[in-house]
Amino acid sequence: MLNKSDAFTRRILNFPAIRPCESVSFSTLLTSLIKIGHNICDFKSRTFFTNKKNARNSIRLIETLVVFLEEIRNGILIFDDSILLTLSELHFIFQKVHFLLEDCTKDDAKLWMLMKSEKVSTHFRLLTRAIAVALDVMPCIGFDEVQELVEFVKIQALKAKFEVEKDDRRFMRRVLRILDHFECGIAPKSIDLERVLEYLKIRSWFECNKEVKFLENEIGLECLTAEKRDVGFLNSLMAFLIYCRCTLFAKIDTVNHNISQQSCDLINGLNTDDFRCPISLEIMLDPVTVSTGHTYDRSSILKWFKSGNHTCPKTGEKLISIDLVPNHALKQLMRKNRIFFPQSGGRNHEPSTGEGSVAAEQSMALLATFLVTKLVAGTNEDQNKAAYEIRLLTKTSIFNRSCLVESDSIPPLLDLVSSSSNPEAQANSMAGLMNLSKFTKSKRIVVENDGLEIIVDVLRNGIKIESRQHAAGALFYLASVEEYRRAIGKIPGVIHGLMGLISDGQDRGKKNALVTILGLLMYPENHWRVLSSGLVPLLLDFLTSTEREDLIIDSLAILSTLSEKLDGAMAIVSAGTLPIVMEILCSSKSRAANEYCISLLFSLCVNDGADVVPVLVKNSSLMVALYSILTDGTPRSSKKASSLIRILHAFNEKSSYGGGSMALSQEQYVHVW
């Protein structure tokens, strides 16, 4: 009768106990109550990191009650029917005690439970008093010994003292002193940090990181509440643990680290990057979709529009409408998979800073200086660990990126990525540079320190494929600046390096390469460079081999962009693109893929109509797909479909009157847009 699912979904120190239904039978209720009682007694063998005495006192009390309940089950006593009400109340209380003991033994919430010791002791006291009240109204007729047992339990429940233990209180104060030091910009002594972690039995990097992940999850949950009461304090405690993780542990637990990284990157098989806004690169607060079918965070895309841009940031296409459609499906998916974000109007959660936490912000500034010192003057192991910590810290937090940039972390990261023969060090430093390149100020620093050439060299010759895909990601962010798009395009081998990722990389690397090429194409001079590299045949092979919808969409976006110029259209047609594009258009259920297909076909008709239109006319299913999009597609795709339908009808009419091939001019059809 205990709701097992609550163990996976409930918040810590919340006890979603369920009262037994009124129709439950006496024997069923009693059996369930005894079972929960035994489960509580089993906590005797568990480790309590804090609140030890309170937990032990509660367990002893329940042990005595279980003896009494088993006497009832054995039929020694005769009871009035009204005892069912008392047993039901005890069942409700036992559930809460069980939840509380679970929280006290959680191996990833030790610091939080320590700092909540006052609240924990209050819970123990109230639940014990509730047991005494339930027993006080319990009608009982039986042996004097049993009656004495009940009275004994009541007395013990009323007399028991549940207070914060002396050692818990001492270490609570020590943590608060350390947070005060952080607020004043003072780095705490390592010995003080070590004593706290030793008290909590946090003895490895992995154990410390588990605590960080727990607090990060709690912050996400707290941000969903109306009060957001504990957000600042949670952020301060997480900053404390991150500082400990980075400064106290010389090595990262290898096996456990890999598990941790996997859980960080994937949630139930979903990539968390799919929930990030392509503009801000943060988890979206309010995802909305523009007319091209791409999704952005509402605040980010509105800033884009206010800056005078009326194009899709991801594709560069001009938007015929700037209406935003809420992406309820994505938002629901984020909630379902516990991708947490504040309510609309709030700012994105930054894992190491937090709302209203001066301690967290100052600790990050101190930590940035520490990590850069390790990069510059540390051993090879120190440098690798510092690079990995920077990689973690800069993954989602704008503030962390800012602190590390201000601490001049980019030059030593570039040195490490170019000079290290250690595959892990190169991958970690390149990932850190990729994350830092999201920050506006970082881009200039990277370029001024010859970072473009270094990153392109990693793209082509990186020791691990992981390093190469991070290099492609860094180039994508750097290419958001027009001046750097031009500079990147001029570096020998950059397009071939990106093509190598499309051919041999993992899905993440393929994605990074495709969007980087799309970004480079926003600079006109890169158009011929991409064409001359032989990208078009590669993309056609890729379209027939991949099943990932997002990669298909990105490939079609590149082909659509290339087709807008005559040489691009001719290269695409000569490579045998038409059958593949028409098949995708007729079979795909993706609005974005269909729109790119239509855009591509229209540009091909305009630029190379004599070769394209006769082929399109022969495909009877194409017209069905176009009419379907005409009625069910987005406003932009519907207009494109209408344009194509008119082109095909015009060709048929001319052919029916004995006309020959049909030459199309851009001027003839461009007005329909």
Secondary structure by P-SEA (a helix, b strand, c coil): cccccccccccccccccccccccccaaaaaaaaaaaaaaaaaccccccccaaaaaaaaaaaaaaaaaaaaaaaaccccccccaaaaaaaaaaaaaaaaaaaaaaaccccaaaaaaaaaaaaaaaaaaaaaaaaaaaaccccccaaaaaaaaaaaaaaaaccccccaaaaaaaaaaaaaaaaaaacccccaaaaaaaaaaaccccaaaaaaaaaaaaaaaaaaaacccccaaaaaaaaaaaaaaaaacccccccaaaaaaaaaaaaccccccccccccccccccccbbbbccccccccaaaaaaaaaacccccccccccccccbbbbaaaaaaaaaaaccccccccccccccccccccaaaaaaaaaaaaaaaaaaccccaaaaaaaaaaaaaaacccaaaaaaaaaacaaaaaaaaaaccccaaaaaaaaaaaaaaaccaaaaaaaaaaaaaaaaaaaacccccaaaaaaaaaaaaaaaccaaaaaaaaaccaaaaaaaaaaccccaaaaaaaaaaaaaaaccccaaaaaaaaaaaaaaaaaaaccccaaaaaaaaaaaaaaaccaaaaaaaaaacaaaaaaaaaaccccaaaaaaaaaaaaaaaaacccccaaaaaacaaaaaaaaaaaccccaaaaaaaaaaaaaaaaaaaaaaacccbbbbbcccccccc
